[in-house]
Amino acid sequence: GTGWQRAVVQRFAAILCGPLAPHALGQMLEVGFLNRFLPEFSEVEHLVQFDAYHLLPAGPHMVETVRQLASFEPDNEFLGDILFPLRDDPCLRWAALLHDIGKAEGDHAVRGAQMCRRILERLGYGEELSRECAFLVEHHLLLVHTATRRDLGEESVIHGLAAILGTVRRLDALTLLTWADSIATGPKAWNPWVENLLR
């Protein structure tokens, strides 16, 4: 991109990864800046999610997921000591902002991962961040589905999970994204039962 585009992207990324993200992103959504900066956002901004879980349309839900992530503290009872160092990680912040970007049609996680890569490459990010962020978006339901629908006592389930994840860092990042996404979704998605299984 051109010089001014790079400057805008750097400024946006600094806000996204900083402590003011929740406040600023809410305003960006309200005034229409997010839709101009990320045209893909307009497809899902007002998309109402007709299920028992989501309290917010997709656009505000993704902003709320970033808000939750930004609020995560080292003393959080959900693995705070392990997960806190990742809270401000750019890859994780982008994944939180984009995790439901593919909601408009089809398998939203796979579609979202492809869109996420395109968006980040367009904004000038390198291959590694784009790939890792797309991985988190593609698999953002993996842990909660595994925890709540599979038998965690079965070795094959754990081996399968490890094979998909590949690294402890991915496990940690996905765990923190799962926490933020679930809390942002509402009380049906995050309760003591889900929390214990995820832990």
N, C-alpha and C positions, 0 to 999 in steps of 0.2 A: 504493500500500500504506500501511499504518499506520506510525506512527513507529517501533515496535520492528522491524517488517519491514525498513524502510529501513536501520535501524541494523545489522541482521544482514547485509543484502546488502552494505552498505559495508564491514563487517568482513571478510566473505568475499572481496570483491573485493580488499581490501588484502592479504590472505593470498595469494590467487591470483596477484597481480601482483608479489609480493615474493620475496625470496630463500628464504623458508622454505616456499614452495609445495610442493616435492617431498615433504618430510617430513610437512607438515600434511595434504596431500591423501591421502597413503597411509593416515594414521591415520583421516581422515574416512571413507574407503572401508571400512576395517576395522571401525569401530564402527557403521557404518550411517548416519552423518550425511549423506553425499552423497545417499543414496537418499531421505532425508526432505526435504532441501533442494531436490533436483532429482528429483522422482518418476520422470521419464523415464529416469534413470540405472539404475533397478532393472530395466528391460526388457532392458538389454544388459550389466549388470554381469558376469554369469557366462557370457555368450554366447561359446562357444568357436568360433574362426574356423578352419574346416577348410580350410586352404590350406597351401602350402609355405612361406609367408612368416611368418605371425604366430606368435609364441611365447607370447603372453598372451591371455586372454579380453578382450573389448572394454573392460570397465570399467577393469581395471588397465592396459590398453594406453593408454587416454586419459590416465590419471594419469602414466604413464611418459613420454608425449609432452610433458606439461607439465614433467616432471623434466628431460628433455633440453633443452627450451627454456631453462629456468632455468640450465642449466649452460653455455650458449653464451657464449663469451668473445671479446673483440675480436681475439685472436690465432688464432682458429679458422682452420684452413687452407681451410675452405670459405667463402670470401667474408666472413670475420669483420669486416674493416674496413668493409664496406658494410652488412652485416646487423645487426651488434651493436646499433646504436641502437634497433632495434625489439624487442629481447629482452623488455622488460618492458611492452610495449604492451598495454593491457587488451583490445583487440579481438583481438589475436593469442593472448593467454593464454586467453580464453574459447573461441576457435576450437580451440585445442589440446585443451582440456578436453571439447569437445562434438563434435569432428569425426566421430566414428563413432556418434553418439547415434541415428542412424536405421538402424543395422545390423539391427534385428530383422526388417525386411521390405522388399521392393521395392528400388528404386534408392536405396541408402542415402545417397548424397550429396545428392540432391534432397530426399528426405524429411528428412534431417538438417538441411538448411538451413531448411526450414519449421519444424521443431521448435526450432531454435536461435533463430529470430526470436520465436516464441511464448514461449520461456523468458525471453529477455532483456527482452521487453516486460512480461512478468509481473513480473519483478524490478525494473521501473521504469526501464530504460535507454531512452534516446532513439532516435529513428528512425535516425540516422546510424550509431551504433555497432552497432545490431541489424542494419542492412542490410549493413554492411561485414563483420561477423562471419559472417553467413549466406552472403555471397559466398565467403568463404574456405572455409567448410564445404562448400558446393556444389561448389567447384572444387578440393578438396584433392588430387585425383589428377591434375589437368590437366597439371601440369608433368612429373610422372614418366611419365605415359602419352605425352605429346608427346616427351619426351627419348628414351624407350626404344622407342617403336613407330612414330615418324614420321621422315621424312628432314629433318633440321635444315638441310640445304643448300637445301631448296626454299623459295623466297620465300613461296609461298602459305601454307605451314605457319606461318611466322613472322608473316605478316600476320593470319592467323586467330587466332593466340595473342594478338597485340596488340589485336585487335578485342574479344576476350572480356575481357581484363584492363583496358584503358582507361587505367590510370595506372601510373607507375613504382612508386608506393608499394604498390599491390596486388601488383605483380610481386615486390617485395622481401619483403613480408609472406608471400606464398604460397611463396616460395623458402625462407624460414626455417621455415615450417610444414612444408613438404615434407621438409626436413632432419630436423627433430625427429620427425616421424611415421615416417620411414624408419628412423632409428636405433632408435627405440622398437620398431619392428616386428621387427627382427632382421637378422642378417648377410646373408640372401638379398635383403633390400630395400635395403640400403646397402652398397655395395662400390665399389672404385675405378672400375669400369666405369660404374655409375649416376652416381657423383659427377662423373666427367668429362663425361658427356653433359649432366647438369643444369647444370654450370658453363657 
